[in-house]
Amino acid sequence: MGKRYALRMEESDSWTVFDVFTGQPVELKHQVMVGMNTRDADAMVDRLNSQDVKRRAKADRKS
């Protein structure tokens, strides 16, 4: 299963968390995940991908 979220470097030490399916930056609680530092962006991608794996597994069990 491919990962849904990834990082894109915009400038030196400025990262965007984006959805690989849509190519669009992620928006959480009305905040777009752009201009992030490396540490925070990496942590966000890990968290989002973990949540997505759990969501997909739950959906597979229901089908």
DSSP file (Angstrom, degrees, kcal/mol; ACC not computed):
  #  RESIDUE AA STRUCTURE BP1 BP2  ACC     N-H-->O    O-->H-N    N-H-->O    O-->H-N    TCO  KAPPA ALPHA  PHI   PSI    X-CA   Y-CA   Z-CA
    1    1 A M              0   0    0      0, 0.0     2,-0.1     0, 0.0    52,-0.0   0.000 360.0 360.0 360.0 126.8    0.0    0.0    0.0
    2    2 A G        -     0   0    0      1,-0.1     2,-0.3     2,-0.0     0, 0.0  -0.367 360.0-104.6 -75.2 154.2    1.5    3.3   -1.0
    3    3 A K        -     0   0    0      1,-0.1    -1,-0.1    -2,-0.1    17,-0.1  -0.593  21.5-154.2 -79.5 139.0    1.8    6.2    1.3
    4    4 A R  S    S+     0   0    0     -2,-0.3    16,-3.3    45,-0.1    17,-0.5   0.792  73.1  53.0 -83.9 -30.1   -0.7    9.0    0.8
    5    5 A Y  E     +A   19   0A   0     14,-0.2     2,-0.3    40,-0.2    14,-0.2  -0.850  60.1 159.8-116.0 145.3    1.2   11.9    2.2
    6    6 A A  E     -A   18   0A   0     12,-2.2    12,-2.6    -2,-0.3     2,-0.3  -0.885  33.6-102.1-149.5 176.9    4.7   13.2    1.4
    7    7 A L  E     -A   17   0A   0     -2,-0.3     2,-0.4    10,-0.2    10,-0.2  -0.813  20.5-167.7-109.5 148.8    7.0   16.2    1.6
    8    8 A R  E     -A   16   0A   0      8,-2.0     8,-2.5    -2,-0.3     2,-0.4  -0.990  21.4-132.5-133.9 126.6    7.9   18.7   -1.0
    9    9 A M  E     +A   15   0A   0     -2,-0.4     6,-0.2     6,-0.2     3,-0.1  -0.662  25.5 175.0 -80.0 128.0   10.7   21.2   -0.5
   10   10 A E  E     -     0   0A   0      4,-3.1     2,-0.3    -2,-0.4    -1,-0.2   0.818  68.4 -15.6 -97.3 -43.2    9.7   24.7   -1.4
   11   11 A E  E >  S-A   14   0A   0      3,-1.3     3,-2.0     0, 0.0    -1,-0.4  -0.860 103.0 -49.1-147.0 177.4   12.8   26.6   -0.3
   12   12 A S  T 3  S-     0   0    0      1,-0.3     3,-0.1    -2,-0.3    -3,-0.0  -0.414 129.1  -7.0 -57.7 121.3   15.8   25.9    1.9
   13   13 A D  T 3  S+     0   0    0     -2,-0.2     2,-0.4     1,-0.2    -1,-0.3   0.814 109.0 114.3  56.8  36.2   14.3   24.4    5.1
   14   14 A S  E <   -A   11   0A   0     -3,-2.0    -4,-3.1    23,-0.1    -3,-1.3  -0.941  44.5-178.8-135.3 112.9   10.7   25.2    4.0
   15   15 A W  E     -AB   9  36A   0     21,-2.7    21,-2.6    -2,-0.4     2,-0.4  -0.833  19.6-151.8-120.0 149.2    8.5   22.2    3.4
   16   16 A T  E     -A    8   0A   0     -8,-2.5    -8,-2.0    -2,-0.3     2,-0.6  -0.969  13.2-142.8-116.2 133.5    5.0   21.5    2.3
   17   17 A V  E     +A    7   0A   0     16,-2.4     9,-2.7    -2,-0.4     2,-0.3  -0.857  34.1 179.1 -90.5 124.0    3.0   18.4    3.4
   18   18 A F  E     -AC   6  25A   0    -12,-2.6   -12,-2.2    -2,-0.6     2,-0.6  -0.909  35.8-113.5-132.5 158.7    1.0   17.3    0.4
   19   19 A D  E  >  -A    5   0A   0      5,-2.6     4,-3.4    -2,-0.3     3,-0.4  -0.781  21.8-153.1 -86.3 117.6   -1.5   14.6   -0.6
   20   20 A V  T  4 S+     0   0    0    -16,-3.3    -1,-0.1    -2,-0.6   -15,-0.1   0.751  92.7  57.7 -68.2 -21.9    0.2   12.4   -3.3
   21   21 A F  T  4 S+     0   0    0    -17,-0.5    -1,-0.2     1,-0.1   -16,-0.1   0.872 123.6  20.3 -74.1 -36.9   -3.2   11.5   -4.8
   22   22 A T  T  4 S-     0   0    0     -3,-0.4    -2,-0.2     2,-0.2    -1,-0.1   0.676  91.8-133.1-104.8 -22.3   -4.2   15.1   -5.4
   23   23 A G     <  +     0   0    0     -4,-3.4    -3,-0.1     1,-0.3    -2,-0.0   0.471  65.4 127.2  79.8   1.5   -0.9   16.9   -5.4
   24   24 A Q        -     0   0    0     -5,-0.4    -5,-2.6     1,-0.1    -1,-0.3  -0.630  68.3-101.1 -94.3 148.9   -2.4   19.6   -3.1
   25   25 A P  B     -C   18   0A   0      0, 0.0    -7,-0.3     0, 0.0     2,-0.2  -0.344  44.5-106.4 -60.8 147.7   -1.1   20.8    0.2
   26   26 A V        -     0   0    0     -9,-2.7     7,-3.1     7,-0.3     2,-0.5  -0.540  29.9-157.0 -75.9 141.5   -2.8   19.2    3.2
   27   27 A E  E     +D   32   0B   0      5,-0.2     2,-0.4    -2,-0.2     5,-0.2  -0.990  12.3 179.6-121.8 124.7   -5.1   21.5    5.2
   28   28 A L  E >  S-D   31   0B   0      3,-2.6     3,-1.6    -2,-0.5    -2,-0.0  -0.991  70.8 -13.7-126.2 126.8   -5.9   20.6    8.8
   29   29 A K  T 3  S-     0   0    0     -2,-0.4    -1,-0.1     1,-0.3     3,-0.1   0.893 129.6 -52.4  50.2  45.9   -8.2   22.7   11.0
   30   30 A H  T 3  S+     0   0    0      1,-0.2     2,-0.5    -3,-0.1    -1,-0.3   0.662 115.7 115.7  66.6  19.9   -8.1   25.5    8.5
   31   31 A Q  E <   -D   28   0B   0     -3,-1.6    -3,-2.6     2,-0.0     2,-0.4  -0.979  60.2-140.2-121.7 123.8   -4.3   25.6    8.4
   32   32 A V  E     -D   27   0B   0     -2,-0.5     2,-2.0    -5,-0.2    -5,-0.2  -0.659  20.0-126.2 -82.2 133.0   -2.5   24.7    5.2
   33   33 A M        +     0   0    0     -7,-3.1   -16,-2.4    -2,-0.4     2,-0.3  -0.483  65.4 121.7 -83.6  71.5    0.7   22.7    5.9
   34   34 A V        +     0   0    0     -2,-2.0   -18,-0.2   -18,-0.2   -19,-0.1  -0.899  56.1  30.5-128.1 157.8    3.2   24.9    4.0
   35   35 A G  S    S+     0   0    0     -2,-0.3     2,-0.2     1,-0.2   -19,-0.2   0.789  81.7 155.0  68.0  28.0    6.3   26.7    5.1
   36   36 A M  B     -B   15   0A   0    -21,-2.6   -21,-2.7    -3,-0.2    -1,-0.2  -0.534  44.7-115.0 -89.1 153.6    7.1   24.1    7.7
   37   37 A N     >  -     0   0    0    -23,-0.2     4,-2.5    -2,-0.2     5,-0.2  -0.416  35.5-103.1 -79.0 165.9   10.5   23.2    9.2
   38   38 A T  H  > S+     0   0    0      1,-0.2     4,-2.6     2,-0.2     5,-0.2   0.902 116.7  49.2 -58.4 -47.8   12.0   19.8    8.5
   39   39 A R  H  > S+     0   0    0      1,-0.2     4,-2.1     2,-0.2    -1,-0.2   0.935 115.2  42.3 -61.4 -49.2   11.3   18.3   11.9
   40   40 A D  H  > S+     0   0    0      2,-0.2     4,-2.3     1,-0.2    -1,-0.2   0.893 115.0  50.5 -66.5 -40.1    7.6   19.4   12.1
   41   41 A A  H  X S+     0   0    0     -4,-2.5     4,-2.4     2,-0.2    -2,-0.2   0.921 110.9  48.7 -65.5 -44.0    6.9   18.4    8.5
   42   42 A D  H  X S+     0   0    0     -4,-2.6     4,-2.4    -5,-0.2    -2,-0.2   0.922 112.2  48.9 -60.1 -44.7    8.5   14.9    8.9
   43   43 A A  H  X S+     0   0    0     -4,-2.1     4,-2.4    -5,-0.2    -1,-0.2   0.896 111.1  50.3 -63.5 -40.3    6.4   14.4   12.1
   44   44 A M  H  X S+     0   0    0     -4,-2.3     4,-2.9     2,-0.2     5,-0.2   0.916 110.2  49.2 -65.6 -43.6    3.2   15.5   10.4
   45   45 A V  H  X S+     0   0    0     -4,-2.4     4,-2.6     2,-0.2     5,-0.2   0.924 111.9  49.3 -61.8 -44.3    3.8   13.2    7.4
   46   46 A D  H  X S+     0   0    0     -4,-2.4     4,-2.1    -5,-0.2    -2,-0.2   0.930 113.4  46.6 -59.9 -45.5    4.4   10.2    9.7
   47   47 A R  H  X S+     0   0    0     -4,-2.4     4,-2.4     2,-0.2    -2,-0.2   0.929 113.9  46.8 -63.8 -46.4    1.3   11.0   11.7
   48   48 A L  H  X S+     0   0    0     -4,-2.9     4,-2.3     1,-0.2    -2,-0.2   0.908 113.0  48.6 -64.6 -42.2   -0.9   11.4    8.6
   49   49 A N  H  X S+     0   0    0     -4,-2.6     4,-2.2    -5,-0.2    -1,-0.2   0.881 110.9  51.3 -66.3 -36.8    0.3    8.3    7.0
   50   50 A S  H  X S+     0   0    0     -4,-2.1     4,-2.0    -5,-0.2    -2,-0.2   0.932 111.5  47.1 -63.8 -45.8   -0.2    6.3   10.1
   51   51 A Q  H  X S+     0   0    0     -4,-2.4     4,-2.4     1,-0.2    -2,-0.2   0.885 111.3  52.2 -62.2 -38.8   -3.7    7.6   10.5
   52   52 A D  H  X S+     0   0    0     -4,-2.3     4,-2.7     2,-0.2     5,-0.2   0.898 107.0  51.7 -66.8 -40.7   -4.4    6.8    6.8
   53   53 A V  H  X S+     0   0    0     -4,-2.2     4,-2.3     1,-0.2    -1,-0.2   0.921 111.9  47.3 -60.9 -43.8   -3.1    3.2    7.1
   54   54 A K  H  X S+     0   0    0     -4,-2.0     4,-2.2     2,-0.2    -2,-0.2   0.909 111.9  50.2 -64.0 -42.1   -5.5    2.7   10.1
   55   55 A R  H  X S+     0   0    0     -4,-2.4     4,-2.2     1,-0.2    -2,-0.2   0.917 112.0  47.2 -62.8 -44.1   -8.4    4.2    8.2
   56   56 A R  H  X S+     0   0    0     -4,-2.7     4,-2.4     2,-0.2    -2,-0.2   0.900 111.1  51.3 -65.6 -40.8   -7.8    2.0    5.2
   57   57 A A  H  X S+     0   0    0     -4,-2.3     4,-1.8     1,-0.2    -1,-0.2   0.911 110.8  48.6 -62.9 -41.7   -7.5   -1.1    7.3
   58   58 A K  H  X S+     0   0    0     -4,-2.2     4,-1.2     1,-0.2    -1,-0.2   0.910 111.2  49.7 -64.4 -42.1  -10.8   -0.3    9.0
   59   59 A A  H  X S+     0   0    0     -4,-2.2     4,-1.0     1,-0.2    -2,-0.2   0.880 108.7  53.3 -64.6 -38.5  -12.5    0.3    5.7
   60   60 A D  H  < S+     0   0    0     -4,-2.4     3,-0.4     1,-0.2    -1,-0.2   0.873 105.5  54.0 -64.8 -37.2  -11.2   -3.1    4.3
   61   61 A R  H  < S+     0   0    0     -4,-1.8    -1,-0.2     1,-0.2    -2,-0.2   0.824 106.6  52.5 -66.5 -30.6  -12.6   -4.9    7.3
   62   62 A K  H  <        0   0    0     -4,-1.2    -1,-0.2     1,-0.2    -2,-0.2   0.733 360.0 360.0 -77.8 -22.2  -16.0   -3.4    6.7
   63   63 A S     <        0   0    0     -4,-1.0    -1,-0.2    -3,-0.4    -2,-0.2   0.482 360.0 360.0 -87.3 360.0  -16.1   -4.6    3.0
